[in-house]
Amino acid sequence: MTKNLILWRHAKSVTGFNDHERSLSVKGQKDARDMSGYILSFRNPDLILCSSSQRTIDTLEILKDQGGLTKTYIKDKLYLATQEEISNIVFSQSQSYKSILCIGHNPGIHELSLSLTNIANMNLRNAEMKFKFPTSAVAIFQIKDNNWQNVSTNENLLIEFMTPKILRSKK
């Protein structure tokens, strides 16, 4: 049974003074719809872990509107979490799930993505992830030996790194 971790940075938000309460921009809503379709074409996750910020919840709601109905936890601890904090939250929830989607923020999502795989072996198609993890970007990993304990190693396989820009160029 293949175990996958899908890391999704929230879609683009409006600017504002209260960071936690910022909602998605019009561009962010479109990008979230496009990326939701992409995620669901890969796999409907068994579990979704989502930061408690408004922009991550808005991103999640767009996924759910497209049929991504699954067990979901909104986690205050995912708001602006570090890579280690995200990894610990994923691992603490992971044991009975095949596919987990985590919706969060930079820099934690980007740093975790880089730590999950050996970036020296990354193919050219996924190389953009080395340098940036833009809003709405998604990284999909196959967990080594299908064992969630490996979520904290760099031995996992990066299946694909996708951004709205790359996705649109494929159409």
C-alpha positions in Angstrom: 0.0 0.0 0.0 1.7 3.2 -1.3 1.8 6.0 1.2 1.8 9.6 -0.1 2.2 13.0 1.5 0.9 15.9 -0.5 2.1 19.3 0.6 0.1 22.3 -0.6 0.9 25.9 0.0 -2.3 28.0 0.4 -3.5 30.0 -2.6 -2.7 33.7 -3.0 -4.4 35.9 -0.5 -5.4 39.5 -0.3 -3.2 41.9 1.6 -4.2 43.0 5.1 -3.1 43.8 8.6 -4.4 40.7 10.3 -2.4 37.9 8.7 -4.4 35.1 10.2 -7.7 36.5 8.8 -6.6 37.2 5.2 -8.9 35.5 2.6 -8.1 34.4 -1.0 -7.7 36.9 -3.8 -9.6 36.3 -7.1 -6.4 34.9 -8.6 -6.0 32.7 -5.5 -9.5 31.3 -5.9 -8.8 30.4 -9.6 -5.4 28.8 -8.7 -7.0 26.8 -5.9 -9.6 25.4 -8.2 -7.0 24.5 -10.8 -4.7 22.8 -8.2 -7.7 21.1 -6.5 -8.4 19.4 -9.8 -4.8 18.4 -10.2 -4.6 17.0 -6.6 -7.9 15.0 -7.1 -6.7 13.6 -10.4 -3.7 12.1 -8.5 -5.5 10.8 -5.5 -8.3 11.8 -3.1 -6.4 12.1 0.2 -7.6 10.0 3.2 -6.8 12.8 5.6 -6.4 16.5 5.2 -4.5 18.6 7.8 -5.1 22.3 7.4 -3.8 25.4 9.1 -6.3 27.5 10.9 -5.7 30.7 8.8 -8.5 31.9 6.7 -6.5 31.6 3.4 -5.7 27.9 4.1 -9.4 27.2 5.1 -10.5 29.0 1.9 -8.1 26.8 -0.1 -9.5 23.7 1.6 -13.1 24.7 0.9 -12.4 25.0 -2.8 -10.9 21.5 -2.8 -14.0 20.2 -0.9 -16.3 21.9 -3.5 -14.6 19.8 -6.2 -15.2 16.5 -4.5 -12.3 16.3 -2.1 -14.5 15.1 0.8 -12.5 13.3 3.4 -11.5 13.4 7.1 -10.3 16.9 7.8 -8.6 18.5 10.8 -8.0 22.2 11.2 -4.8 22.6 13.2 -3.9 25.9 14.9 -0.4 24.5 15.3 0.0 24.4 11.5 -0.3 28.2 11.3 3.2 29.4 10.3 4.6 26.0 11.5 8.3 25.1 10.9 9.2 22.1 8.9 9.8 20.1 12.0 6.5 21.0 13.5 4.7 20.1 10.3 6.5 16.8 10.1 5.6 16.0 13.7 1.9 16.8 13.1 1.8 14.7 10.0 3.5 11.8 11.8 1.2 12.0 14.8 -1.9 11.7 12.6 -0.5 9.3 10.0 -0.6 5.7 11.1 -3.9 4.5 9.6 -3.8 6.7 6.4 -2.5 6.0 2.9 -2.5 9.6 1.6 -2.3 12.7 3.6 -2.7 16.3 2.3 -1.3 19.1 4.4 -2.3 22.7 3.5 0.1 25.2 5.1 2.4 28.1 4.8 5.9 29.1 3.7 8.6 28.8 4.7 7.6 25.6 6.6 6.0 23.8 3.6 8.9 24.6 1.4 11.6 23.6 3.9 9.7 20.4 4.7 9.5 19.6 0.9 13.2 20.1 0.6 14.0 17.9 3.6 11.8 15.0 2.4 13.9 14.1 -0.6 17.5 14.2 -1.8 17.4 17.3 -3.8 20.7 16.4 -5.5 18.8 13.6 -7.3 15.9 15.8 -8.3 15.0 15.6 -12.0 14.9 18.8 -14.1 11.1 18.8 -14.2 10.9 19.2 -10.4 14.0 21.3 -10.0 12.0 24.6 -9.6 11.1 23.4 -6.1 14.8 23.8 -5.0 14.4 27.6 -5.4 10.8 28.5 -4.6 7.5 27.2 -3.5 5.0 29.8 -4.8 1.4 30.1 -3.6 -0.8 27.2 -4.7 2.2 25.0 -5.3 1.9 21.3 -4.6 4.6 18.7 -3.9 3.7 15.0 -3.9 5.9 12.5 -2.2 5.9 8.7 -2.0 7.0 7.8 1.5 10.0 5.5 1.6 9.1 1.9 2.3 5.5 3.0 2.8 6.4 3.7 6.4 5.3 7.0 7.9 8.4 7.0 10.2 10.4 8.0 7.1 8.5 11.3 6.9 11.5 12.8 8.7 14.1 11.5 6.3 15.4 12.7 3.0 14.9 9.3 1.4 11.3 9.8 0.1 10.5 10.0 -3.6 9.3 13.4 -5.0 6.7 12.2 -7.5 5.9 15.7 -8.8 6.1 19.4 -8.0 3.4 21.4 -9.6 2.5 25.1 -9.7 -0.5 26.8 -11.4 1.9 28.2 -14.0 3.3 24.8 -14.9 -0.2 23.2 -14.9 -1.5 25.9 -17.3 1.4 25.4 -19.6 0.5 21.7 -20.0 -3.0 22.5 -21.2 
